[in-house]
Amino acid sequence: MRFRRVCTWLMSFALVFGLLWSYIRVNATDDLFVPGSYEEIVEGHNGPIEVEVEVTKNEIVGINISNHQETQEIAGKAIANIPQDIMANTTINVDAISGATVTSEAIILAVKNALLAAGANELAITKPIDNLESNNQEKIEKTVDAVVIGSGGAGMSAGAEISEAGYSVLVLEKMPIIGGNTIVAASAMNAADPERQHQQEMNPNLIETIEKLIELEPQHELMEEWQKEIAEDLKEYNINGETYLYDSPALHKLQTYVDGDYVGDPELINVFGDKALESIHWLEEHGAKFVDSITSAVGATWERSHTPTQDLGSAGASFVLPQQEIIESNGGEILLEHKAEEFILDGDSERVIGVKGTTSEGTLFEIYGEKGVVLATGGFAANPEMREKYNTFWAEAGESVETTNPVSSQGDGIVMAEKIDAGLTGMEWIQMVTWSDQAITAAIENTIQVNQDGERFVREDGRRDEICQAILEQDGGYMYRIYDATTIEDELDGISYKGVPITEYVGKGAYMNDTLEGLAEDMGVPFEALQKTINEYNGYVENGGDPLGRTLFGAKIERGPFYAVKYAPRFHHTMGGVMINSRAQALDTEGEVIPGLYAAGEVTGGIHGSNRLGGNAITDIITFGRIAGQSLVEDGSGN
């Protein structure tokens, strides 16, 4: 018994002594590091991040991120700020940058490993930062002509229209970067565009697709008008023996309405289709550039998807940065890390006159918009609780299912609007999309989708909900998308839509091989089955008659290198939100206009119905963002 007591005492002493010794080491004046330069490589969001750390005996004098593949518009602040914070405080115990958590944590880990390699004591380099003086909590108050909440494509488009009209505008963004969900978009923007589409040939099978749409029983008088217009176009097209890729605003509207299961508001769809091409031209006038060829994004159901070049950065940058230039060049202001939380109402008229909120540092603010407020805070695809609350279609909508959206997509604006009795519509319609971090393009004409048996199982040009449901029914709940050199070399020149070399994705959920047999072996699927599938598909490209019903075809898959990437469904878009009219004015639960409040983008509902066509979201946010800004200006000037 005495022996046990002695052992227990000795163990306790050792533990206390060890802790005391660690404390002494951390707080002593001994050298913290072995001077020198130390390199570490860690995995970031898009690939390896190489970090070089330089130290003296007691200071971190340099942190250089020498090579990375992170998206600048998203991770730029983390790459710039995390090293500065670590060096300023000689500790890795710094806050991650909201919206760029993966990149932040990767940089912190790399620096930690480098410092440990430099002989640092872990307690010393993880000490808490000394508390700063408490915020004085003085409230920020400002008054401008217009307040815009959200800096995605809708909010920035509204802000651009308002500032170009000579009004003062202030854009509030809760994240540390502009762009919202738009900045990470896969790039497709739909519009009927005769100038570009007439340069492309149309598969004759698509005539039958149009004829079937014309023959549908009209569900609204506008639908009947669209059908009649298309029928007249098609008659002239056939008489003249045309072969170009036909499209029109009427066809775009009809497909949006029909493939949304007649749930969308025809009045909103009518405006949407009429203004789509104008929105593209507006972006081009302000610096955005699009490739000449028109494609079909996943779930677009027609070749009308416009792809931006990467002149402005990632594909999504083309839908945000031109508007930023307009706003700032006209004296507008964009406040980052300012989270709007509550509308300010005029006590007598119940008109929306401003917004209250809190900065990332905890400072309260009240911003007043004398002419009005535009709500453009996006959807709620990154909010599992909200998804589960409204979901009626998918078997599982909670945390077990990932999202393509950044963390900012929480539905904040919808909650704010509901508190002032704004009407909501279509909240149950939540969209999934096929997703991979190694995706190279949104276009589907030159690809097929196969399961683990190397077989096709769903039409690649179908609706997104149908494709995702079919994937979930496959073993493992995933599929492979296969491309050849037509896409990899001829169309993309070896670069994905994110600006990342395609070869960087290989081995991380993607495969590339010069031969189809080699690709099948890499994927772990039967070569004979895959070869048979591709041979059959190439026959459908040439002769049509796909038993799965596919009608959109590009080139055959026959020339190496071949590329395969693994996809699984993720929550992507929420079709429901705040009710609006065709002037983007927010409506209350009785369908009446809420004075002073305008809304645009994914925070709204009523356009896409039960299923959004791929490529329609960008068109929606730019078009109705502009309309919201224009309507605010018109109402503010008394016109």
Secondary structure as UniProt FT lines:
FT   HELIX           2..27
FT   STRAND          36..43
FT   STRAND          48..55
FT   STRAND          60..67
FT   HELIX           72..89
FT   TURN            98..99
FT   HELIX           101..117
FT   TURN            118..119
FT   HELIX           122..125
FT   STRAND          140..149
FT   HELIX           153..164
FT   TURN            165..166
FT   STRAND          169..172
FT   TURN            180..181
FT   HELIX           182..184
FT   STRAND          189..190
FT   HELIX           194..197
FT   TURN            198..199
FT   HELIX           205..215
FT   HELIX           221..239
FT   TURN            240..241
FT   HELIX           249..258
FT   TURN            259..262
FT   HELIX           266..285
FT   TURN            286..287
FT   TURN            298..299
FT   STRAND          305..306
FT   TURN            311..312
FT   HELIX           315..319
FT   HELIX           321..329
FT   TURN            330..331
FT   STRAND          333..335
FT   STRAND          338..345
FT   TURN            347..349
FT   STRAND          352..359
FT   TURN            360..361
FT   STRAND          364..375
FT   TURN            381..382
FT   HELIX           384..390
FT   TURN            399..400
FT   TURN            407..408
FT   HELIX           412..419
FT   TURN            420..421
FT   STRAND          424..425
FT   TURN            427..428
FT   STRAND          430..435
FT   TURN            437..438
FT   TURN            445..446
FT   STRAND          448..450
FT   TURN            452..453
FT   TURN            460..461
FT   HELIX           464..472
FT   HELIX           475..477
FT   STRAND          479..483
FT   HELIX           486..491
FT   TURN            492..494
FT   TURN            497..498
FT   HELIX           502..505
FT   TURN            507..509
FT   STRAND          510..513
FT   HELIX           516..523
FT   HELIX           527..543
FT   TURN            547..548
FT   STRAND          562..574
FT   STRAND          577..578
FT   TURN            582..583
FT   STRAND          585..588
FT   TURN            589..590
FT   STRAND          593..599
FT   HELIX           601..603
FT   TURN            609..610
FT   TURN            614..615
FT   HELIX           616..636
FT   TURN            637..638
//
